């Protein structure tokens, strides 16, 4: 009979629950198995009986029965590692713009997905193997950016750091600033969008929409940095919540979709005159405290297409960086209420519905309505003539 196994708790695992330790280091061991070992006395910490909910400390020795010959039912399959090419390693290493003991900060290019999915083979999570340390420990994702969104993205260098940063992002204590180019000019020029978001039915969960009844609370702070006449505006966005596609859905809902965002703006999200059709949304800056309490404040350079558009429109990038990250003055900042946002979204839906109805119609008039000048009353039918007296 095989001897019991022993493991020493590493510094990165200090303070975590015992069941969490198994998920990290022995994922093939099911929770039911760990619970059974605890009930029968086979699971011990420094010689004392332990339970899955106990927390472990650095240097403690875990003792458990030998591994079973067959993996437990439902056990997670081992991760298949496909070696990166030299070009892929160089590609991901060039993304690094800041290194600390606990984190690597990357400038993610547009067009690269953060994680894999259906028909998505090339993604950042796979490329992180190219940033592994000398012991083979790869960085861990703690937040995401949309595929077509560029900019600051932080990855943790250890499990302990990942836990800290994940809690920071989920509690909204990390501060993020995005730059975007939007269609038209927002009015007021700054404020807060407070509009609940939910997955849009029929989109397969890939699109969000404003939903007053079932949506999750979603808030975005915006400020106009500069404008190009009435054509477009360069805005700063700060997400106060972290919903999927939040910035894109909110700006489209108030009638100012992000340039290049066909998903939420349709054909109206594009500008003529040589402006790139790529999405103009960039995570410009991230400020977060590390596990040691030291602040990390990083700025990411714009991708080429975004920088070219700002230059083309005569915008000075220094103006955007000079704006403070703190909350705008509430006395000057007008809230864009959810009702107004919902009304704008409803109007847009009606307009699109009218466009669909009119396709293929013999006239330009909406189906079922008379042709005439806007606002004109329908012509009255002539009164029937009375028969002449005979």
C-alpha positions as CSV (number, residue, x, y, z in Angstrom):
1,X,0.0,0.0,0.0
2,X,1.4,3.5,-1.0
3,X,2.4,5.8,1.7
4,X,0.5,9.0,2.6
5,X,1.5,12.1,0.6
6,X,2.8,15.3,2.2
7,X,3.0,18.9,0.9
8,X,4.3,22.1,2.4
9,X,2.2,25.3,2.1
10,X,4.0,27.9,0.0
11,X,3.9,31.7,0.7
12,X,1.5,32.3,-2.2
13,X,-1.1,30.1,-0.4
14,X,-0.9,31.7,3.0
15,X,-4.3,32.2,4.5
16,X,-6.4,30.4,1.8
17,X,-9.0,27.7,2.6
18,X,-7.9,24.1,2.4
19,X,-10.4,23.2,-0.3
20,X,-9.1,26.2,-2.4
21,X,-5.5,24.8,-2.0
22,X,-6.7,21.5,-3.6
23,X,-8.3,23.4,-6.5
24,X,-5.0,25.2,-7.1
25,X,-2.6,22.3,-6.7
26,X,-4.5,19.0,-7.0
27,X,-7.5,19.9,-9.3
28,X,-8.0,16.2,-10.1
29,X,-9.0,15.6,-6.4
30,X,-12.8,16.2,-6.1
31,X,-14.4,18.1,-3.2
32,X,-16.2,15.0,-2.2
33,X,-12.9,13.1,-1.9
34,X,-11.4,15.9,0.3
35,X,-14.5,15.8,2.5
36,X,-14.3,12.0,2.8
37,X,-10.6,12.2,3.9
38,X,-11.6,14.9,6.5
39,X,-14.3,12.7,7.9
40,X,-12.1,9.6,8.2
41,X,-9.1,11.5,9.6
42,X,-6.9,11.1,6.6
43,X,-6.6,14.8,6.0
44,X,-4.3,16.5,8.4
45,X,-2.5,19.8,8.9
46,X,0.7,19.6,11.0
47,X,-0.6,16.3,12.3
48,X,-4.0,17.6,13.4
49,X,-7.3,16.6,11.8
50,X,-8.5,19.2,9.3
51,X,-11.6,20.1,7.4
52,X,-12.0,21.6,3.9
53,X,-13.0,25.0,5.4
54,X,-9.8,25.3,7.5
55,X,-7.3,28.0,6.5
56,X,-3.7,27.1,6.0
57,X,-0.5,29.1,6.7
58,X,2.9,29.3,5.1
59,X,5.2,26.4,6.1
60,X,2.4,24.1,7.4
61,X,2.6,20.5,6.3
62,X,-0.5,18.9,4.7
63,X,-0.9,15.1,4.9
64,X,-3.4,13.1,2.9
65,X,-3.9,9.6,1.5
66,X,-2.2,8.5,-1.7
67,X,-3.8,9.4,-5.1
68,X,-6.3,7.0,-6.5
69,X,-5.4,5.0,-9.6
70,X,-8.3,6.6,-11.5
71,X,-9.2,10.3,-11.5
72,X,-12.3,11.2,-9.6
73,X,-15.5,11.6,-11.7
74,X,-15.9,15.1,-13.0
75,X,-12.2,15.9,-12.3
76,X,-10.9,18.9,-14.3
77,X,-8.7,17.8,-17.3
78,X,-5.1,18.9,-17.2
79,X,-4.4,22.0,-19.2
80,X,-2.9,21.2,-22.6
81,X,0.2,23.4,-23.2
82,X,1.1,24.0,-26.8
83,X,4.6,25.7,-27.0
84,X,4.6,29.2,-28.4
85,X,6.6,30.1,-31.4
86,X,9.6,32.6,-31.0
87,X,7.5,35.2,-32.8
88,X,4.6,34.7,-30.3
89,X,6.9,34.9,-27.3
90,X,8.4,38.2,-28.7
91,X,4.9,39.5,-29.4
92,X,3.6,39.1,-25.8
93,X,6.9,40.3,-24.3
94,X,6.7,43.5,-26.2
95,X,3.2,44.2,-24.7
96,X,4.8,44.6,-21.2
97,X,4.9,48.2,-20.1
98,X,5.4,47.8,-16.3
99,X,6.8,45.1,-14.1
100,X,6.5,44.8,-10.3
101,X,7.1,41.9,-7.9
102,X,3.4,41.1,-8.0
103,X,2.2,42.2,-11.4
104,X,2.9,42.7,-15.1
105,X,1.0,45.5,-16.8
106,X,0.4,45.0,-20.6
107,X,-0.7,47.3,-23.4
108,X,-3.1,44.9,-25.2
109,X,-3.4,45.6,-28.9
110,X,-6.8,45.8,-30.6
111,X,-8.0,42.6,-32.2
112,X,-6.5,40.3,-29.6
113,X,-9.1,38.4,-27.4
114,X,-8.3,38.2,-23.7
115,X,-9.5,34.6,-23.4
116,X,-10.3,31.8,-25.8
117,X,-13.7,30.7,-27.0
118,X,-15.5,29.2,-29.9
119,X,-13.3,29.7,-33.0
120,X,-10.9,31.9,-31.0
121,X,-7.5,30.2,-31.0
122,X,-5.2,33.1,-30.6
123,X,-5.8,34.9,-27.3
124,X,-3.8,36.6,-24.5
125,X,-4.4,33.9,-22.0
126,X,-2.6,31.4,-24.2
127,X,0.3,33.9,-24.9
128,X,0.9,34.3,-21.1
129,X,3.1,31.2,-21.3
130,X,5.6,33.5,-22.9
131,X,5.8,35.5,-19.6
132,X,6.3,32.6,-17.2
133,X,9.1,33.0,-14.6
134,X,12.2,30.8,-14.2
135,X,10.1,28.2,-12.3
136,X,7.5,28.0,-15.0
137,X,4.8,29.9,-13.1
138,X,2.8,31.8,-15.7
139,X,0.9,35.1,-14.9
140,X,-2.8,35.0,-14.1
141,X,-5.6,37.1,-15.6
142,X,-7.5,39.1,-13.1
143,X,-9.7,41.3,-15.4
144,X,-10.5,41.5,-19.1
145,X,-10.8,43.9,-22.1
146,X,-13.0,43.3,-25.1
147,X,-11.2,41.9,-28.2
148,X,-11.4,45.2,-30.1
149,X,-10.6,47.4,-27.0
150,X,-6.9,48.2,-26.6
151,X,-4.9,49.4,-23.6
152,X,-3.9,48.7,-20.0
153,X,-4.4,45.1,-18.8
154,X,-2.9,43.8,-15.5
155,X,-1.9,40.2,-14.9
156,X,-0.8,38.8,-11.5
157,X,2.5,37.1,-11.0
158,X,1.4,34.7,-8.3
159,X,-1.8,33.1,-6.9
160,X,-1.7,35.3,-3.8
161,X,-1.3,38.5,-5.9
162,X,-4.1,37.3,-8.2
163,X,-6.5,37.0,-5.2
164,X,-5.6,40.5,-4.1
165,X,-6.1,42.1,-7.5
166,X,-9.3,40.2,-8.2
167,X,-10.8,41.5,-4.9
168,X,-9.6,45.0,-5.8
169,X,-11.3,45.0,-9.2
170,X,-14.5,43.4,-7.9
171,X,-14.8,45.9,-5.1
172,X,-14.3,48.8,-7.6
173,X,-11.4,50.3,-5.7
174,X,-9.2,50.0,-8.8
175,X,-9.6,53.2,-11.0
176,X,-9.7,52.9,-14.8
177,X,-9.7,55.7,-17.4
178,X,-10.7,55.0,-21.0
179,X,-10.4,57.2,-24.0
180,X,-13.0,57.0,-26.7
181,X,-14.0,58.8,-29.9
182,X,-17.8,59.0,-30.2
183,X,-20.2,60.1,-32.9
184,X,-21.6,63.6,-32.2
185,X,-21.2,65.7,-29.1
186,X,-22.7,64.7,-25.8
187,X,-24.9,67.2,-24.0
188,X,-24.3,67.9,-21.2
189,X,-20.5,67.7,-21.8
190,X,-20.0,65.7,-18.6
191,X,-22.1,63.6,-16.3
192,X,-23.0,60.1,-15.1
193,X,-24.9,57.5,-17.1
194,X,-27.0,55.4,-14.7
195,X,-28.7,52.7,-16.8
196,X,-29.2,49.1,-15.9
197,X,-27.8,46.6,-18.4
198,X,-28.9,43.1,-19.3
199,X,-28.2,40.6,-22.1
200,X,-30.2,41.4,-25.1
201,X,-32.6,38.5,-26.0
202,X,-31.8,36.8,-29.3
203,X,-28.1,37.9,-29.3
204,X,-26.8,34.7,-27.7
205,X,-25.6,36.8,-24.7
206,X,-23.1,38.7,-26.9
207,X,-24.9,42.0,-26.8
208,X,-26.2,44.1,-23.9
209,X,-29.1,46.6,-23.8
210,X,-30.7,48.9,-21.3
211,X,-33.3,47.1,-19.2
212,X,-35.0,49.0,-16.4
213,X,-36.7,46.0,-14.9
214,X,-34.2,43.1,-15.2
215,X,-30.9,44.8,-15.8
216,X,-28.0,45.0,-13.3
217,X,-27.0,48.4,-11.9
218,X,-24.5,50.0,-14.4
219,X,-22.9,53.4,-14.0
220,X,-20.4,55.2,-16.2
221,X,-18.9,58.6,-15.7
222,X,-18.1,60.6,-18.8
223,X,-16.3,63.9,-19.6
224,X,-15.9,65.6,-23.0
225,X,-12.2,66.4,-23.6
226,X,-12.5,68.1,-27.0
227,X,-14.8,68.2,-30.0
228,X,-14.5,68.3,-33.8
229,X,-17.4,70.5,-34.6
230,X,-20.7,68.6,-34.4
231,X,-19.1,65.6,-36.1
232,X,-17.4,63.8,-33.2
233,X,-16.2,64.1,-29.6
234,X,-13.1,62.8,-27.8
235,X,-14.4,61.7,-24.4
236,X,-13.0,60.2,-21.2
237,X,-14.9,57.3,-19.6
238,X,-14.6,55.9,-16.1
239,X,-16.6,52.7,-15.4
240,X,-18.1,52.7,-11.9
241,X,-19.4,49.2,-12.4
242,X,-18.0,46.3,-14.5
243,X,-20.7,45.0,-16.8
244,X,-20.0,43.4,-20.1
245,X,-19.7,46.0,-22.9
246,X,-20.8,48.6,-20.4
247,X,-19.0,51.6,-22.0
248,X,-20.1,50.7,-25.5
249,X,-23.7,50.0,-24.6
250,X,-24.0,53.2,-22.5
251,X,-22.6,55.6,-25.1
252,X,-24.8,54.1,-27.8
253,X,-27.9,54.3,-25.5
254,X,-27.5,58.1,-25.1
255,X,-27.1,58.5,-28.9
256,X,-23.3,58.7,-29.1
257,X,-21.9,55.3,-30.2
258,X,-18.2,54.8,-30.1
259,X,-16.6,55.3,-33.6
260,X,-16.0,51.9,-35.2
261,X,-18.4,50.0,-32.9
262,X,-20.7,48.4,-35.4
263,X,-22.3,46.0,-32.8
264,X,-23.8,48.9,-30.9
265,X,-23.9,51.8,-33.4
266,X,-24.5,50.0,-36.7
267,X,-23.7,52.0,-39.8
268,X,-24.0,55.2,-37.8
269,X,-20.8,54.3,-35.9
270,X,-18.5,55.1,-38.8
271,X,-17.0,58.4,-40.0
272,X,-15.9,59.3,-43.5
273,X,-12.8,61.3,-44.5
274,X,-10.2,58.6,-44.0
275,X,-11.1,57.8,-40.3
276,X,-10.2,54.1,-39.5
277,X,-13.1,51.7,-39.2
278,X,-11.5,50.1,-36.2
279,X,-13.1,50.7,-32.8
280,X,-11.8,53.8,-31.0
281,X,-11.9,52.7,-27.4
282,X,-8.7,52.5,-25.4
283,X,-8.0,51.7,-21.7
284,X,-5.6,54.7,-21.2
285,X,-4.8,54.5,-17.5
286,X,-5.0,52.1,-14.5
287,X,-4.4,53.0,-10.8
288,X,-4.5,50.2,-8.3
289,X,-2.8,49.4,-5.0
290,X,-0.6,46.3,-4.9
291,X,-0.6,43.6,-2.1
292,X,2.2,45.6,-0.4
293,X,0.1,48.7,-0.3
294,X,2.2,50.5,-2.9
295,X,0.2,52.3,-5.6
296,X,0.6,51.2,-9.2
297,X,-0.3,53.9,-11.8
298,X,0.2,53.0,-15.4
299,X,-0.6,54.7,-18.7
300,X,-0.8,52.9,-22.1
301,X,0.1,54.4,-25.4
302,X,-2.7,54.6,-28.0
303,X,-2.8,52.1,-30.9
304,X,-1.8,53.6,-34.3
305,X,-5.3,54.0,-35.7
306,X,-6.6,55.9,-32.7
307,X,-3.5,58.2,-32.5
308,X,-3.8,58.9,-36.3
309,X,-7.5,59.9,-35.9
310,X,-6.8,62.3,-33.0
311,X,-4.0,63.9,-34.9
312,X,-6.2,64.2,-38.0
313,X,-8.9,66.0,-36.0
314,X,-6.3,68.3,-34.4
315,X,-6.7,67.0,-30.8
316,X,-3.9,67.6,-28.4
317,X,-3.3,64.3,-26.4
318,X,-1.7,66.3,-23.5
319,X,-5.0,67.8,-22.7
320,X,-6.5,64.4,-22.1
321,X,-3.7,63.3,-19.7
322,X,-4.0,66.6,-17.8
323,X,-7.5,65.9,-16.7
324,X,-7.7,64.6,-13.1
325,X,-8.7,61.0,-12.4
326,X,-10.9,61.9,-9.4
327,X,-14.6,62.3,-9.5
328,X,-15.9,65.3,-11.4
329,X,-17.5,68.1,-9.3
330,X,-21.0,66.9,-8.6
331,X,-22.2,70.5,-8.8
332,X,-21.1,70.7,-12.4
333,X,-21.8,67.1,-13.4
334,X,-25.4,66.5,-14.6
335,X,-26.6,62.9,-14.2
336,X,-27.9,61.3,-17.3
337,X,-30.9,59.5,-15.8
338,X,-31.8,56.0,-16.8
339,X,-35.2,57.2,-18.0
340,X,-33.6,59.5,-20.6
341,X,-31.2,56.7,-21.7
342,X,-34.1,54.2,-22.0
343,X,-36.1,56.8,-24.0
344,X,-33.2,57.3,-26.4
345,X,-32.7,53.6,-26.8
346,X,-36.5,53.1,-27.5
347,X,-36.4,55.9,-30.1
348,X,-33.5,54.3,-31.8
349,X,-35.2,50.9,-31.9
350,X,-38.4,52.5,-33.4
351,X,-36.3,54.2,-36.0
352,X,-34.6,50.9,-37.0
353,X,-38.0,49.1,-37.0
354,X,-39.3,51.8,-39.4
355,X,-36.3,51.4,-41.7
356,X,-36.9,47.6,-41.9
357,X,-40.6,48.1,-42.7
358,X,-39.9,50.6,-45.5
359,X,-37.4,48.3,-47.3
360,X,-38.8,47.4,-50.7
361,X,-41.8,49.8,-50.3
362,X,-42.8,51.7,-53.5
363,X,-42.6,55.1,-51.8
364,X,-40.5,56.8,-49.2
365,X,-43.4,57.1,-46.9
366,X,-43.7,54.8,-43.8
367,X,-46.1,51.9,-44.4
368,X,-49.7,52.7,-43.6
369,X,-49.2,56.5,-43.4
370,X,-50.2,59.1,-46.0
371,X,-47.6,60.9,-48.1
372,X,-47.3,64.6,-47.4
373,X,-45.3,67.3,-45.7
374,X,-44.1,66.6,-42.2
375,X,-46.8,67.6,-39.7
376,X,-49.4,68.2,-42.4
377,X,-52.9,67.1,-41.7
378,X,-54.5,64.5,-44.1
379,X,-56.7,66.1,-46.7
380,X,-60.3,66.0,-45.8
381,X,-62.6,64.0,-48.1
382,X,-65.1,66.2,-50.0
383,X,-68.6,66.2,-48.6
384,X,-71.1,64.2,-50.7
385,X,-73.1,66.4,-52.9
386,X,-76.8,66.7,-52.1
387,X,-79.2,65.7,-54.9
388,X,-80.8,68.7,-56.6
389,X,-84.4,69.4,-55.9
390,X,-86.6,68.4,-58.6
